[in-house]
């Protein structure tokens, strides 16, 4: 019987690459892709003429419910970490369209931003990387951890490290005001004999995507953009804040493994693999943001865009006043350990490292900005 997959976010960075990997491995699956309008659907149809396009947005609950009810697997990547209406529609559709004998599966993208314990701020203006809007510090809600204690650019504390097997109970009971937490609770709460879920929380994602539309990540490209525009790579002093990272292709390989697991009777009833404890971090390296700034500056110099490999310590407030959707993440910590995917699927990274990807990132951002090199260094 043909496996039916309903996927949101094919025009996005994560969803586009995940779909590329799925379609390449399983062209025999039957796919329905949610796309907002015909204009955005055009490049998708060109790349995948045999798939079914479902026109609609995240606010179109009836459309999403209908597709979720009919699908064997829902893969939610479009604004998934923070969009409540679409999450509720998926939960309702899956529950109504499935039974214990034929359960539905929900693969959901969250993010390790949840590990920062930061409150939602101006959510309607920016659902995911909302930090850029925090310009009036005294007027913002009081967040927790690094922001609450003004630990900008500081190294992570021991209790900021989360292991997705050892610390699963901590992860499943994070504070309700943590970013993404309200949507995670909808996903987790949908688990029943008829519905089984897996939440995937990626950290910094890097690498060129293979989707039909958006192939650019946010955090590191934004740092490269700021470097090219300012003439130096900014470091939120003292530059010790850390995140983990994963190449987008390696993230997509985990989605393929999870989709395959839904059809494997030896895996799909295990709550540690698909169910209320199936919370996956996915990382293959760790970086301090000072390191990344140095790599970017070095590459910008080598490629002739800077007169020297310049970095400069700056304040969090100054960083937030610059353009970019992820600037504040350069000064906060998010530490995760991906043991669940390794234990149950043998997942390991196969793509190049973040350091190895920096040269292409700098070149891409320079081209996007229309900046020409002055003198390329050898």
N, C-alpha and C positions, 0 to 999 in steps of 0.2 A: 504494500500500500504506500502511495507517495506521501512523503513527509511534507506538511504544509507549514511554511514559515511566514509570519507577518513581521516586517521590520520597519521601524521608524528611524529617520535620520540618515537615509542613504546619501543625501546631498551634503552631509556633514563630514567632518574629519574622521571621527571614530567610526560612525556608522558606514561611511563610504568604504573605508578600508576593510571593516569586518565583513561587509557584503562581498567585496572583491574576493576575500579569502574563502568565504563560504561557497560562493558560486563556482570558483575555480575547483574546489574540492568536491562539491556536490551539485553539479549542474542538473542532476535528476530530481532535486527537490523542487517543490512548487512554491514560488515566492510571490508575495504581495507586498509592495513597497509604498508606504505612506509618503506622499509628496504634496506640498502646499498648493501648488497651482501648475498649470500647463507650462508656463515659462520655465519653472524650475524642473519640471519633469522632462523637458526636451533632451538635455544631455544624458539623463538616465536612460531614456528610451533608445537613444543612439548607441549607448554602450551595451545595453541589455534589452534588445528588441523583443525577447521572448517572455520577459517577466510582466506581471500584471501591476499596473500603477493604480493606486488608490488615491484619489484627490481629496485632500483634507488637511486641516491643521490640528494642532494639539488640543484646541478648544472644541473640536468636533466630536463630542463624546459618543454620539450614536454611531458614527462611522467607525470609531476605534473599538467600541463594544462589539459591533457586528464582526469585525475582522478578528478580534481576539477570540471570540466564541468559535469561529470557524477554523482557526489555526491550531496546529499541534504545538507550535512553539512561537512565542512572542519575544522578539529581541527589541528592546526599547533603548535607543541611544539619542533620540532627538530631545534635547532639553530635559532628559530623563531624570537627572539628579535633583531637580528642583521644581518640576512642573506637576502640580497636584491634580488638576483635572484629567490629564492623560493617564496618570497612574491609577486614579480611581476608576476610569473607564476600562482600562486593561483588567484590573482586578474584577470588576463586575462582569465583563465579557467572558473572561476565562472561567469564572465560577458558574455562569449560566450555560456555557457551552460544553462543559466537561463533566465527567463522572469518575468515581474511584476506579472503575474498570478501564476508562480511557481518559487519564488525567491530561491536563494542559500544563505546559512549562513556560516559565517567564524568566528570561535572561535579561538582567537589568544593569545598566551602567550607573554607578554612583561615583564616588571619587574620594581620594584620601584627604581632600580638604576638610572632611568631617573630623579628622584627627586634630585639627587646629582648634576645635571648639569655639568657633566664631559665630556670633549671632547674625541672623539675616538682616541686611541693611539695604534699603531702597531696592527691595527685591524685584519689583515690577520693572525697574529700569535695566537691571542686569542680573539674570538668574544665577549665573555660575560664578564668574570672577567679578564680584561686586565691589571689591576693595578700592578700586580707583576713585570711588565717589566719596571716600572718607576724608574730606578736606577740613572739616570743622571738628577737630578731635573732641573738644569738651561737650559737643552737642550729640555725639553718637551714643547709642546704647552701650553699656559697659560689657565688653566681651570677656573672654576668659583666657587663661594660659598666657601666651606671649604678649598679646595686646593688653590684657588686663594688667599684667605686670610690667608693661613697657619693655619687654625683652626683645627689642627690635635688633635683628642681626645676631642674636646670641645663639650659642650652641644648644642643641636639644637636651632636655632633662631626661633622666632615666625613665620616668613614667610617661614620657611622650612617645615611647617606642611600642608599637602594637604588632604582635605576632598573630596571624589569622587562624591559627589552631590553638596555641597555648592561651591566647588572650581573647578567645571568641566571646566569652561571657562579658568581658569589659566592652568589646565592640558592640555587642547586641544591647548594651545598656548605657550607651553614651547619652549625655544630657539632651533633652528635647530641643534645646536652643542651639545645638550644633548644626552647622550648615549641612544640608542633605538629610538630616536625621528624620524630619517629618515624612519625607518621601520613602526613606528606607523602612519606616514603620508601616506604611501602607503596603509595601511589597511583602515584608515579613508577615504582616497580619493576614495576607491573602492565602497563606499556606493552609492546605486542608487535604483530605484524601483525594480531592479532585484537582488541586492546583499545587504545583511544586515550583519553587523559585531558586534562583541563584543571583546573588548580587556581586558585581565585579567593581572593585574600587581601584582604578589606576592612579598612579602618582603623576609626576611630570612625564608627559608623553612627547616623544621626539621622533623625527624622521619624516620623510615625504610620504604622504598617504597615496593610496592607489584608487581612491574613489573617483566618481565622475565629475565632481564639482570642487569641493574644498579639500585641498591636500596639505594644508598648513596647520601646524599646531599653534599654541599661544604663548606659553611661558618663555621658552628660550628664544623663539623668533622675536618676541617683544623686547627682550634684552638686547638682541642684535640690532633691532630697529633703533632703540634708544641710543646705543653706542654709535651707530652711523650718523644719527642726527646731532648728537651732543659733541662728538669727537673724543669721547672717552666712555669706558664701560662703567656704569654706576654700581657701587657696592654699598648695600645698607650696612653701615658700620655696626659692629666690628667684622661683619662678613662671615660669621660662623654658622649661620642658619643652614639647615640641611633638609633636603628632600630626597626621595628615591626617584628612580626613573625607569622607563621602559620604552623600547622602540615600538611604534604603532603596529608593525608587522607581527611582533611577538605577542602583543595584546590580541590581535586578530586570531592568531593561532589558538589562543585559549578559548575564544568564542567558538571556533570550529570544534574543539574538543568537548566543550559543554553541550553544543548542539548534538553531537554524536552520542554523548552520554544519555541524553533524553530518550534515545531509542535502544539503549542497552539495559536489559533487565537486571544485569548484575550491578548496575550503578544507579538507575533512576529512582529506586525506592530508598536509597540510603540518604538520610537527612543531612549527613555531612557533605554530600556531593550535590544533591538537589533537594532543598527543603529549608526548614527554619534555621539551620546552622550553616548553610552553604554561603558563606561570605568570603569572597576571594580577593585578596590583594594580589597585585601582579607587578613585580619589580625585578630588575636585573642589574641594578647598580645604584650607588649613592653618590650624591654630589653636594658639596658646600657651594653656596651661591658665589662666594669669593672666587672659587676655582673656575666656575663657569664664566664669570666676568673676565677673568684672566685669559681663558681660552678664546673668548669672543674678541677681546682686544688684540690678542696675538694674531688671530686670523684676519681681522680687519686691517692690521698693519701689513701682514704678508701679502694681502690681496691689493694693497695700495690705496685703501680707503682712509687710513689714519697715518699721520706723520711718525707715530711711534705707538707701541703697544700700551696705550694709556688706560689706566683704571683710576677711579677716584671714589673715595669714601664719601657717602652722602647720608642724609637723614631719611627716615621713613616718610616724613611729610614731603620732602623734596621729590622723592620717588613717586609718590602718589599724585603729584601735580603734573607729572609727565603723561603723555599719551600712552595708551596701552591698557589691556584688559586684565593683566595678571601681575602688575608691578608689585603689589604688596606681598605676593608670595615669595619674592626675593629676600624678604626679611623675616619670614616666619618659618616654623618647623613643621614638617609632616613626615613621620617615620613609620614605615610599614614593612612587614616581612611576609613574603608570599610563600608559605609552606604548604598551603592546602592544594594549590595547583601542582606543586612538585610531588606531593605525596600521592594524590589520587590519579594524576594524569601523566606524571613524569615530565611535566612541562619545564623547559629550560629555554633561556634566550638563545637565539640563533643569529640575530642581526648584529650589526656593528654597534659599538658603544656610543654614548652621548658625545664623548670627546672626539671620536672619529667622525661624527656627524656635523660638527660645528662649522667646518669649512663650507659645506654645502648650504648650511643655514645662513651664514653671512653673505654668501654670493647671491642667494635667493632674495634676501631682504634688500640688498643693494639694488638688484635689478628691479624689484617692486617699487623702490623709492626713486628710481631713475638716476642713481648716483654712479658716476664713472670713476674708475681708479685713477689716481694721479701718477703713481709709479709702483708697479708690482715688485715686491721684494722676493729674492731667491732664498 
